[in-house]
Structure formats: structure tokens, C-alpha cells
Amino acid sequence: MKGAALVVWVCLAGVASFALFNITFKVEQLEGELKLLNKAVLKEQKAVHVLRAEWSYLNRPDRIEALARKLLPELAFPNAAQIGGLERLSAPAATAIGASAALRAAMVRSKP
Amino acid sequence: MMFWKRKRSVRRRRARPTTRPSAERPADKRAARALEVSRNRLLVTGSVLLIAFIAISVRLIDVALLQEAREPRVVYAPRAQAMRMDRADIVDRNGVLLATNLTTASLHANPRKVIDADAAARQLVTALPALREAEIARILKTDRAFVWLRRNLTPRQQWRVNSLGIPGLYFQSAETRAYPNGALAAHILGYVDIDHRGLAGVEKSFDASLRDNAAPLRLTIDSRVQYILRAELSQAMTEFRAIGAAGIVLDVRNGEVLAMTSLPDFDPNMAGSVRAGQRFNRASLGVYELGSTFKIFTVAMALEYGVVKMSGGYDATKPLRIARFTIRDFHAKKRWLSVPEIFMYSSNIGAAKMARDIGGEAQREFFSRLGMLRAATIELPEVGAPLIPSPWRPVNTMTIGYGHGMAVSPLQLVAGVAAMVNGGLVNRTTLIRSDAAPAPGKRIISKRTSDEMRRLMRLVVVKGTGKNAAAPGYVVGGKTGTADKSGRGGYRGEALISSFVAAFPMQAPRYVVLAVLDEPRGNKSTAGFATGGWVAAPIVRRIIERAAPLLGVLPVDEDAPAIRQALGIRLKKEERQLASF
């Protein structure tokens, strides 16, 4: 009887220690993965940072203006008569534009 | 212990039959000893294993039951470490990147490890054409362990050098301060030295926080408006062959500077090779006698202190003599002028007489409350202290009345004009965008006076010297200014500071715009004139036409009854006739 109890205890201890070590190894493995992921995130952050600088460089207003002059020679500065609120338009047109603007706003909001 | 004793007793029991003295033989003795040794070894091994098992069991119980037996109350998600640069970014009010740190590679060499210096130099100049072959060969032949060849390579250059495969050449990564928009906001941003210490602009005034903070520094500048201001000023500077120009766009409600430029400027990416003249910030560091734009303050003071009413006026028939000066009118009408006329024709005689009636003490106190007697408050190290007369004689009071004898920075003028049109509140000018509500401004003139100033400034653009600033639909109001530049021993005849300060839309002003040209020369398009109304007013018109739609100011019908009522001035019949020609 005593021997059987001992065997049970030893088995339990064995199972428990196996589980413990298994978990430890898994955690270590996950930590390693996390480290790699963090490294990758950092690398991506650096890339995004460089891209932001490039974006800003490519969007210099003087460059955009030069490109617009070259590629869109018909484009001119808008004059005051071309700018106005919705109320200046006739009712159906205003409704249509208002609806599409509302739709656009809703789409922008629903972006992830 | 029990285990030990039991084993011993077993041994004893077994050994007993063999321990009879008569039967004892040497062979048995040896066997018994061997058995004894092996049993002892078994026992020791068993004990060690037992201790190990006990230790593991104790630790198991400890881990499973005693330590953190519950689920952790606070769950920490493992977070990626955020990227950290030596210096925080600077962005404009819309988040456009104005200054950032980039990691670049710098090329250095260990000449002792370079096998063939001449061949290496020959190859290297194919990848980096800016280098000189002879110079590189000389450097690579020296007996040193470290020499710099070129700092801050572009990724493409680095790739090219790397693909040459020259032994003894190495790269070192380091951060470089980059200004993607170049000269766009050079005087505001400033620049840094090679160790990333701010030497000018907000780079200097926010040096410590840029080093410590990861969050970008957000300016009030709108890079689009800044570009428009710079482009228009630069074009006018070329057109009128001016030696310099300055311009500011300011939000009248909170003192935020939307754009500020000073020409000639520089590219902060190449701050090392910049001349002192380019570094000079005319908008905040330069102080100038800004001429007739000061009449805005004189008239506001006169109306506020009840010195004269809108319907009142002064005789401007003859030039005014005081001490050794003679005060003349540029657009002389040679008759009695009402207050609106004095303002719209920019009469020096009228303004001088008005200032005389206000008195030196009141004038000084007014300018002091407006912040014009000390350097402007703005987050830049380059701020010029105004030049004010000491002592403040009656003649100074009169000349200051039309903007001579006191020099302030363009920034101070703009801040002052903003207070005149925004309902009478002096706001602190700022370059830093903050989400917190700004401190309420200090009242300097009543709402009523401010309303009258709006009407007067509108009149200048509709009927007076500032017609060239009329941007249709945006209800512009303003004041021209043309001042003789003072040189050694008095004023220099032909050297002018021509300016125009405007606010729009005048029925509810949102922005003040200033354009100043330093020593412009008239040309055919201006009939040879280089005054503020001819050279600076058109700049302001173009700036407003281009920037107003971006700033969300909708054009209105300027002839609408509500606008006419808000900004109209009833001139007397004879004045109307005279004004029409």
C-alpha cells in the first residue's frame, strides 16, 4: 500500500515537473518570438520614419507647383467667384452634393 | 532516519548467519565488504535523488500554490519598444514634417588596411563623384588608423561604395538633422550644429525639450500659407529689386503665427555655408521705422481717448514745422481733412497733429500696453528690442504719430494691428500650437473703437492708398506704410521701407497679413513708384487670394447690405466728391 502511494506520488511529481518545464520552455520560445517581432516592429518604424521624411520632401509646395505648371498648364488659381457654400447652388444639386459629401464622410469614418 | 535504521537492521539480519567465528573465511569477508560498499553507494545515490525530488516537490508547491496563485490582476500586453531618435521631430499645425532626424551612413577608412590607395581612390570617385581622386589617394596613404572620407551618404551612395568592395573602408551610422522642406520656414526652425545642438530658431529655444521628448514639437505654422507668403514675397523682391523682404500672417483671435518669412533666407540643411545676411530674421529681429502703418495706432488712440471724433478733423493745408523738421504730406490735399480722410490719404500732418493732441505720456503708455516698448514675446531667440526715443520729446510724439522716430519689428506691428481689429484685445504672439485654450487677451481699446478702426481700414482699400490690396470677395482692409530708411546722419532719400498691413475679412477679422519690402525700386508697372500702396499692397492681395480658401475663409458679396452696414463710413458730401477723384 505504501509502495503504491509512493509510486502515485512519484508519478504525480513527474507529471507536474514535466508540465512545469514544458511551460517554461514554451514561454522562453514565445519570448524569443516576441523579441524578433519587436525587432521587426522597430525596423518597420524606422522605415515608416524614412518614408514620412521622403513623403514630406516629395510634397514640397514648390515641387508640387512646378509639377502642376508643367503637367497641368490649364490649371489656374481659383478666383473668389468659383468658391462658395452649398447654399449658393440650386436645391437639387445641393441635395445631391450634400448626400455625396455625407456618404464620403461616412466612408472616411468607417475606415479601420 | 527510519529508512536508514531499517536498512541497517536488514543488513544485520542477513549478516547474522555468516558471522559465526568458526565459519569465517577470507573469501566471505571480501564479498561482504564489496556488498557493504555497493550498498553504501546505493544509499548515497538514493539520498541525493530523494533530496532532489523533495526540492522539486517543494518548488512545485511553491510555484503552483504559493506564488501568484491567482491570475494577474493587471494584464500587461508586451509592447514593442518605440523608436527613439536623438531629437524630436518638428511638424506644422497640420502635422506636415518640417524637421526630423534620419539615420545616415558616414564613410571612413583605416588607411593601414587599404592595400592599393591609388586604385581605391580611383574606384571611390566613380561612386562618389563629389570626392577628388588625388585628395582621397593622399588621405589613404597616410599612416593613420582612422580617417573620415565623407559624411552622411545617401542610401544609394552607400550601396555603390559597398559594392566596390574596397578593403579598409567602413561605414558608421549616425543621425542627421534633415529639413525636408528646405528653406520654407528656415528662420522659424533655425538649425543645429554637427552635435545636434540647436543654434537658431525654435531648434535653439526648444533645444532641451526636443532632446528629451519623443513627441514632435507642433508649430502654429501652416506650411501651405508659409509657402504662399514666401513665394509672393520672393517674386515681388525680384520684381522690385528689393534687398530684402519680410511677411507675417497672424490669427487675430489667439495670436498664432500662421506664416512668417524673411528674405533672403537659407536652406537649414546647409546651415554651415550661410552668409550672415541670410541668417538675419527681418520679421522678428529686424526693427524698422514702419511709417504710416503706425497711423492705425494714432487714430485708434485718438478715438479711444476722445481726442477727436470720427466726424472731427484737422487742417492739413500747409506743411507743419516743428523744431528743425517740416512734416509734409505725400498725397497732399492742402485743405481741412476729416479723420477718415487723414487715414485714407495717409496725411502725415493730420496724424502728427492728432498725436500732439493725444500727448506724449498717453502715447507712450498706449504703446507700452501694446507691448511695443520691449522686445516681442515669441518663442524665438532672434527677437529685436525696439528703438524708442529717450527722452520722449513733443517732436517725437508727433513723428511717431505717423511712424517715424520709433522702430519696432514687423512682428510687433502685426500683433498691434491684430489688437486694433479683433475687438481690442492684445494676445500673446506664439509659434507653438497648444490644445489648451489660450489665455484671454488684455483689453487695450474698446469694442467700439475697434469697430471704427475696421471701417477706417476698409476705407483705405476701397477708396484710399490701398486699392491695390483689394482681393474681391475677401473684404480686405488695411493701411499702407512707406518710410524713409534712416542712414548715417539722417534719412536717405531713395531708400524706402514699403509695407502694407491688412486684415480680412473686415466684417469679422480672422487674419492679419503684413508684407514689407526693404529698398524696393519702382518700375514701369508701378509708374516708377516704390511706395507701400504700389509695391506691397499687391503682394498682400495675392497672398489673401491664394491663402483665404485654404484657411476656410469663404468669399462674400462685398456689396451685400450687411457688409456695407458693418463697414461703411458716412463721408460728408464735399468729401465724397473729392474722394472720388
Chai-1 contact restraints between the chains, C-beta under 6 A:
chainA,res_idxA,chainB,res_idxB,connection_type,confidence,min_distance_angstrom,max_distance_angstrom,comment,restraint_id
A,A13,B,S57,contact,1.0,0.0,6.0,A-B,restraint_1
A,A16,B,L60,contact,1.0,0.0,6.0,A-B,restraint_2
A,S17,B,I56,contact,1.0,0.0,6.0,A-B,restraint_3
A,L34,B,P78,contact,1.0,0.0,6.0,A-B,restraint_4
A,N38,B,A80,contact,1.0,0.0,6.0,A-B,restraint_5
A,N38,B,Q81,contact,1.0,0.0,6.0,A-B,restraint_6
A,V41,B,A80,contact,1.0,0.0,6.0,A-B,restraint_7
A,L42,B,M83,contact,1.0,0.0,6.0,A-B,restraint_8
A,Q45,B,M83,contact,1.0,0.0,6.0,A-B,restraint_9
A,K46,B,M83,contact,1.0,0.0,6.0,A-B,restraint_10
A,R52,B,L97,contact,1.0,0.0,6.0,A-B,restraint_11
A,A53,B,T100,contact,1.0,0.0,6.0,A-B,restraint_12
A,A53,B,L102,contact,1.0,0.0,6.0,A-B,restraint_13
A,A53,B,P180,contact,1.0,0.0,6.0,A-B,restraint_14
A,S56,B,L97,contact,1.0,0.0,6.0,A-B,restraint_15
A,S56,B,P180,contact,1.0,0.0,6.0,A-B,restraint_16
A,Y57,B,P180,contact,1.0,0.0,6.0,A-B,restraint_17
A,R60,B,N181,contact,1.0,0.0,6.0,A-B,restraint_18
A,P61,B,Y227,contact,1.0,0.0,6.0,A-B,restraint_19
A,F77,B,R546,contact,1.0,0.0,6.0,A-B,restraint_20
A,A80,B,P472,contact,1.0,0.0,6.0,A-B,restraint_21
A,A80,B,G473,contact,1.0,0.0,6.0,A-B,restraint_22
A,A80,B,P555,contact,1.0,0.0,6.0,A-B,restraint_23
A,I83,B,P549,contact,1.0,0.0,6.0,A-B,restraint_24
A,I83,B,P555,contact,1.0,0.0,6.0,A-B,restraint_25
